[in-house]
């Protein structure tokens, strides 16, 4: 279900998240680390910042 991430999806995930700013940054970093580790465009955490 994951494809090439669009700017709109990234923006939407970031804006919809109700996490405090520091937590958003940490979640985005974690999700991006998962994508790098798996060499994928998808972290598996749909709707979270960084995914």
CNS distance restraints for C-alpha pairs under 8 A (distance, minus, plus):
assign (resid   2 and name CA) (resid  41 and name CA) 6.81 0.50 0.50
assign (resid   2 and name CA) (resid  42 and name CA) 5.48 0.50 0.50
assign (resid   3 and name CA) (resid  41 and name CA) 6.45 0.50 0.50
assign (resid   3 and name CA) (resid  42 and name CA) 7.23 0.50 0.50
assign (resid   4 and name CA) (resid  41 and name CA) 6.05 0.50 0.50
assign (resid   5 and name CA) (resid   9 and name CA) 6.68 0.50 0.50
assign (resid   5 and name CA) (resid  10 and name CA) 7.07 0.50 0.50
assign (resid   5 and name CA) (resid  41 and name CA) 6.73 0.50 0.50
assign (resid   5 and name CA) (resid  51 and name CA) 7.82 0.50 0.50
assign (resid   6 and name CA) (resid  10 and name CA) 6.41 0.50 0.50
assign (resid   7 and name CA) (resid  11 and name CA) 6.10 0.50 0.50
assign (resid   8 and name CA) (resid  12 and name CA) 5.96 0.50 0.50
assign (resid   9 and name CA) (resid  13 and name CA) 6.06 0.50 0.50
assign (resid  10 and name CA) (resid  14 and name CA) 6.23 0.50 0.50
assign (resid  10 and name CA) (resid  49 and name CA) 6.97 0.50 0.50
assign (resid  10 and name CA) (resid  50 and name CA) 6.65 0.50 0.50
assign (resid  10 and name CA) (resid  51 and name CA) 6.76 0.50 0.50
assign (resid  11 and name CA) (resid  15 and name CA) 6.08 0.50 0.50
assign (resid  12 and name CA) (resid  16 and name CA) 5.95 0.50 0.50
assign (resid  13 and name CA) (resid  17 and name CA) 6.26 0.50 0.50
assign (resid  13 and name CA) (resid  47 and name CA) 5.18 0.50 0.50
assign (resid  13 and name CA) (resid  48 and name CA) 5.59 0.50 0.50
assign (resid  13 and name CA) (resid  49 and name CA) 5.20 0.50 0.50
assign (resid  13 and name CA) (resid  50 and name CA) 7.61 0.50 0.50
assign (resid  13 and name CA) (resid  51 and name CA) 7.46 0.50 0.50
assign (resid  14 and name CA) (resid  24 and name CA) 7.53 0.50 0.50
assign (resid  14 and name CA) (resid  48 and name CA) 7.11 0.50 0.50
assign (resid  14 and name CA) (resid  49 and name CA) 4.80 0.50 0.50
assign (resid  14 and name CA) (resid  50 and name CA) 7.49 0.50 0.50
assign (resid  17 and name CA) (resid  24 and name CA) 7.52 0.50 0.50
assign (resid  17 and name CA) (resid  48 and name CA) 6.87 0.50 0.50
assign (resid  17 and name CA) (resid  49 and name CA) 7.02 0.50 0.50
assign (resid  19 and name CA) (resid  23 and name CA) 5.89 0.50 0.50
assign (resid  19 and name CA) (resid  24 and name CA) 5.75 0.50 0.50
assign (resid  20 and name CA) (resid  24 and name CA) 6.22 0.50 0.50
assign (resid  21 and name CA) (resid  25 and name CA) 6.28 0.50 0.50
assign (resid  22 and name CA) (resid  26 and name CA) 6.29 0.50 0.50
assign (resid  23 and name CA) (resid  27 and name CA) 6.00 0.50 0.50
assign (resid  24 and name CA) (resid  28 and name CA) 6.00 0.50 0.50
assign (resid  24 and name CA) (resid  49 and name CA) 6.23 0.50 0.50
assign (resid  25 and name CA) (resid  29 and name CA) 6.11 0.50 0.50
assign (resid  25 and name CA) (resid  49 and name CA) 7.77 0.50 0.50
assign (resid  26 and name CA) (resid  30 and name CA) 6.11 0.50 0.50
assign (resid  27 and name CA) (resid  31 and name CA) 6.06 0.50 0.50
assign (resid  27 and name CA) (resid  48 and name CA) 7.38 0.50 0.50
assign (resid  27 and name CA) (resid  49 and name CA) 6.26 0.50 0.50
assign (resid  27 and name CA) (resid  50 and name CA) 6.97 0.50 0.50
assign (resid  28 and name CA) (resid  32 and name CA) 6.06 0.50 0.50
assign (resid  28 and name CA) (resid  48 and name CA) 7.44 0.50 0.50
assign (resid  28 and name CA) (resid  49 and name CA) 4.83 0.50 0.50
assign (resid  28 and name CA) (resid  50 and name CA) 3.91 0.50 0.50
assign (resid  28 and name CA) (resid  51 and name CA) 7.14 0.50 0.50
assign (resid  29 and name CA) (resid  33 and name CA) 6.07 0.50 0.50
assign (resid  29 and name CA) (resid  50 and name CA) 6.81 0.50 0.50
assign (resid  30 and name CA) (resid  34 and name CA) 6.31 0.50 0.50
assign (resid  30 and name CA) (resid  50 and name CA) 7.92 0.50 0.50
assign (resid  31 and name CA) (resid  35 and name CA) 6.39 0.50 0.50
assign (resid  31 and name CA) (resid  43 and name CA) 5.59 0.50 0.50
assign (resid  31 and name CA) (resid  45 and name CA) 7.39 0.50 0.50
assign (resid  31 and name CA) (resid  49 and name CA) 7.59 0.50 0.50
assign (resid  31 and name CA) (resid  50 and name CA) 5.48 0.50 0.50
assign (resid  31 and name CA) (resid  51 and name CA) 6.03 0.50 0.50
assign (resid  32 and name CA) (resid  36 and name CA) 6.23 0.50 0.50
assign (resid  32 and name CA) (resid  43 and name CA) 7.06 0.50 0.50
assign (resid  32 and name CA) (resid  50 and name CA) 5.84 0.50 0.50
assign (resid  32 and name CA) (resid  51 and name CA) 7.08 0.50 0.50
assign (resid  33 and name CA) (resid  37 and name CA) 6.00 0.50 0.50
assign (resid  34 and name CA) (resid  38 and name CA) 6.06 0.50 0.50
assign (resid  34 and name CA) (resid  43 and name CA) 5.54 0.50 0.50
assign (resid  35 and name CA) (resid  39 and name CA) 5.70 0.50 0.50
assign (resid  35 and name CA) (resid  40 and name CA) 4.98 0.50 0.50
assign (resid  35 and name CA) (resid  41 and name CA) 5.93 0.50 0.50
assign (resid  35 and name CA) (resid  42 and name CA) 5.83 0.50 0.50
assign (resid  35 and name CA) (resid  43 and name CA) 5.04 0.50 0.50
assign (resid  36 and name CA) (resid  40 and name CA) 6.56 0.50 0.50
assign (resid  42 and name CA) (resid  51 and name CA) 6.46 0.50 0.50
assign (resid  43 and name CA) (resid  51 and name CA) 5.96 0.50 0.50
assign (resid  44 and name CA) (resid  51 and name CA) 7.57 0.50 0.50
assign (resid  45 and name CA) (resid  51 and name CA) 6.39 0.50 0.50
assign (resid  46 and name CA) (resid  51 and name CA) 6.06 0.50 0.50
assign (resid  47 and name CA) (resid  51 and name CA) 6.60 0.50 0.50
